[in-house]
Amino acid sequence: MTDPSLSGRPGPGAGDRTAPECPSPEPPSPGPLAGLRVLDLATLFAGPLAATLLGDYGAEVIKVEHPHRPDPARGHGPAKDGIGLWWKLLGRNKKTLTLDLSHPEGREVLLRLAAGADVVIENFRPGTLERWGLGWDELSARNPRLVLARVTGFGQFGPYARRPGFGTLAEAMSGFAAITGEPDGPPTLPPFGLADAIAALTTSYAVMAALHARAANGHGQVIDLALIEPMLTVLGPQPLWYDQLGHIQPRTGNRSANVAPRNTYRTADGSWVAVSTSAESVAARVMRLVGRPEVIDEPWFATGAGRARHADELDTAVADWIARHDRAEVLAAFEKAEAAVAPVYDIREVMADPQYQALGTITEVPDDELGTVRMQNVLFRLSATPGAIRWAGRPHGADTDEVLAGIGLTGPEIDGLRAAGAL
């Protein structure tokens, strides 16, 4: 594999997320999670993305896939020359191993891998690992320090536990879809894996919490994460509102029930901008800018809820002013007024934006199959032990022999497993 740090990217090495005010360590840091071994048994997005996040900061991640049914994420979305591009992102920093967990010999190999691992991430329906003889009892018997993260749609118990669960269902059942969309339109689902991504972030956090506990008491444990729960958490105080007031949040489109003006507005050149006025001082600056300073003295203007009740008037004033100016003029005027505005970007503009470029948010990664590819960088910058993208997603099973040799299997033994159908 080509070292991404040798790509010649200015600033920190390509994929490296060292805080820019601190020089990159020489040689590059292996990452704060170096020495941690993670077995990624999961498919599609939430579980695998959690493993990716751990790998980005130095964990050794071994992606375990069925010999004949690889992770379906390899086939999601556009492909180039038959190579799935989503996988290049989701599979980065992972070694790829083929293993049939339902095969008796495959089961034994997995147990040997788990004996030397720190974390196992899986998202099979509850009871599947147990049916294969790979449940918590068997795994923890081989490795009492193991952390097992179980990511499912509805959790490991309860009336829905055995239902198939996907992020779309969590987006619906959490209440997200019910509050998303125009007031007179249908509930709206996001056009990307929102619930899966939130669950992945939560899973990686849960893994670190369990590892911290292990450092204190020496024991691993099981993480039971249901997709429906993190999604509900990020929606804010809706349960409290309903419990205390009987309030059910309605759909308000791009408006907010808590502040105004807050919306997207079309500029004279056909672009769009988003305006936010969560603070009264910012709302006042916006209204002065658009030529309506008199509303600032209205009693209702002093609170976000009061402004929200007058959203029609405030929105009209802002929309009319913005509609008379090109996007560049709008952004410049808002910046000068110290009011909060942002252009509504598509991905082309994201990748050309100077702020993203300064942060290194999109980085170049050498890839054996596609040459250099550009993708999102690791999530955050650490000053002393930065994360890095060491390689993009690898072909199915590319590292099987290397990984198995690492746990002591000989070439003939690996050949035998392959002949038996376990690999």
C-alpha positions, 0 to 999 in steps of 0.5 A: 500500500502506498503511504498517503502521507507521501502524496505531496498534499500541502500542510499535514500529510494527506489524510492526516488530521494534525491540528494545524497550529501544532507541527506533525510529529516525525515520523507520523503518529500511528494514531491514539487507538494504535494497538487496538484490534477491531473485528468488523462483522457488520454489513451496510452502514451503521456498524461498519462506519463505527469500525471505520471511525475507529480505524481512522484513529489507528485501530487495526480493523479487520473486515470479515465478510462472507466468501460469496456474499460480501458486504452489500455496501460494496454495490451501493451507489455509483461504481467506476469500472465495476468498483463500488465507490461508497466502499472506498470510503466505508472500507478505508483503513480496514484489512479484508478477510473472507470467513463463513461464520456459519461453517464449523471451521469458520466459527473456530477461526473467528474464535481464534481471532476474537481471542486476540481482539479488543472489539467485535462489531456485529449487526446480525438479527438477535440470536444469529451469533448464538445460533452459530455458537458465537454468542457472548458466552463463547466469545467472552470465554475465549477473551474476557476482555472483549467488547462486543458491540451489537448494532440492530434496528430495535435492540436485543430484546423487546417485541420488535427485536427480531424484525429486520431494521434499517435506518429508514425505519429509525428515521420514521419511528423516531419522529424525525420524518414526522417533523420534516417536510412542508406543513401541507406535505407528507413526512419526509425521509432524508436522501442518505443514511442519517440514522445509520451515521448517527448510530455509527457515531454513537457506537464508536462512542460506546466502544470507547466508553466500554474500553475505558471501563475495561481499563479500570476493571479488566473486563469486557462487556456487551454494547446493545445499540438500537438504531431507533434510540440515537436518532430519537436523542438528536431530535431534542426535547420532544419527549419532555415537551409532550410529557409536560405540555402535551405538545407535538412538534408540527412540520414547519418546512425550513422554518423553526417554531423557536426562532425567525427569520430562519429559512432558505432564500433564493438570490437574484442569480438563482442560487440559495442561501440559508439564514439563521437567527438563533440569537436576538442580536443576530436577528436584529442585525439581519433586520437592519440589513434588509431595511426593516429596523423598526421591527426590532423595537416590537415587544414580540421581537425580544424572544425567539418564540415571539419572532417565530409567531411573526415568521411571515412578516420577517421571512418576507422582508428577508426574502425580498431583500435577498431576491434583489441581490446576487449570492456573492453580494448577499454573503458579503453584506451578511458578513459585513453586518456580522449576521449568520448566513451560508450558501446552500452548496452542492457537492461541487461547491463543497469540494471547491470551498476555501474553508473546507480546503483550509481544514483539509476536509476533503483529502486525496488517498492513493488507491491501487484500483482507482489511482488517487481518490478524494473523500472526506478526511477523518472527523477531527484534528488531534494535535499530538496523535492525529488520525489518518487515512492509510488506504481506501477500501480494499478488494473483497478478501484481499488480506485473508492470508495475511490476517490468518497467518497473523494468528498462526495458521500455516499456508496449508491450513489456510488452503484447507480452510479455503477448500472446505468452504470456510473462507 
